[in-house]
Amino acid sequence: MADKVSGAEYTLGSEPIVIEGLTDRVYDPPTGKEVVEVTVGVGEGKTLKMTASGTCDDKAVPVSCVVWNPNKEKAAGMSDFGDDQYNDMICVEPGILTNAATIAAGKSASLIQTTTML
């Protein structure tokens, strides 16, 4: 996992991800797997689980997960985002982010995402 804010590298563990401050992280699936599973704490003792898989040109490819929250300072500078809306949101989205998949002209890619509140 790469943290775009701190530059640190992390390994996704079994505990839910906790959002503390500005968060912009990419979680990759385990080596050799295409499916990514991420669990995020969303407050009040609740967690959200996102599972995603994808194909590129009908071939299974590794899918990553982006977890993002702008926090106070960044939210204040966003014209389409209320200054305090960061308290009530979290972005958890899949993406084909590795170099393992390239979409050629005329070809397609697809993602399947399942999100469950636990």
N, C-alpha and C positions, 0 to 999 in steps of 0.2 A: 504494500500500500504506500502510496506517495502522498504526503501532506503538502499541498501547494502553498500553504501559509508559512509553515516552519521549515519546509524542505526536508523534514525527517522522513525516514522510511519505517513503516510499521508492518507487523504481521497481524492479520485479522485473527482474533481469538474467538473463544466461545461466548464471552460476555458481550452484552449489548453495547453498541457504540454510544458514548455519551457526548453530547454537544456542549462544549464549554468555550464560549467566545467565538470569534470568527472561525468558521470551519469550511474547508474546501479540500476534500480528500477523494482519492481514487482507490477503490478496493478491487484488486484483481482476483480471479478465481485461483484456487490452488493449482500448482504446476500439473499439467497433464489433464486438467478438467476444463470443460467449456462453460459449465454452469456456475454462476456466482450466487451465494446466499449471504445476505447481510441482515443483521438484526440491530435496530436502532431504538434507544430509549427516547420516547416522545413525551415524557412528563406524566405526572400523576400515577406512577407505577405501571404505565402502559408501554408496550413495545410494538414496533412495526417490523415485520419480516418481509424482505423483498427477495424473491428468487427470479433469476432471469437467465435465458438462454437465447442463442441466436444462430442464424445461418447467413452465409455470404455465398452467393452463387450455388445455393442448395447444399452447401457443405457446412457442418457444425463448426463454429468458431468460438474462441474464448470471449466471454462477455464480462465487462467490468461494471462496477457500480460507483457512481458519484454521489457523495453525501456533502451537502452544502447548506450553510446558513450564514447570512452576511453580518450578523451581530450589529450592534448599535451604530458604530462609526460608519461602516460601509452602507448600511440601510439609509442613514441620513443623507448620503450623497447620491442616492438612486432616485431619479425623477419619477419612476413608476412604482415606487415602493414607499409606503408610509414609514415615518421614522421609528415607530414602535412595532411594526408588523413582524419584525424578526422574531419576536417572542412567540408568535403563533404559527410559525412555518418551519418546515424542513424540506429540503429537496432531496429525494432519494430516487435516482434514475439510472437505468442501464445504458450502456454504450459499448459499441465495438471500437475499442480504443487502442488495441495493440496493432503492431505491424503485421500480425499474422493474417489479416484479412484486407484485401484490396478489392474494391468494387470496380470492375471494368465497365466500359461504356456498354449500355444495353443490358447489363446484369442487375441484380437486386440483392438487397440484404433485408433481413427481418429480425425483429426482436420479440420475444414473448416474455412478459413480465407478470408475475403474480405477487400482489401485495396483500398481506394479511395482518390484521390487528390481533395481537396476542394478549 
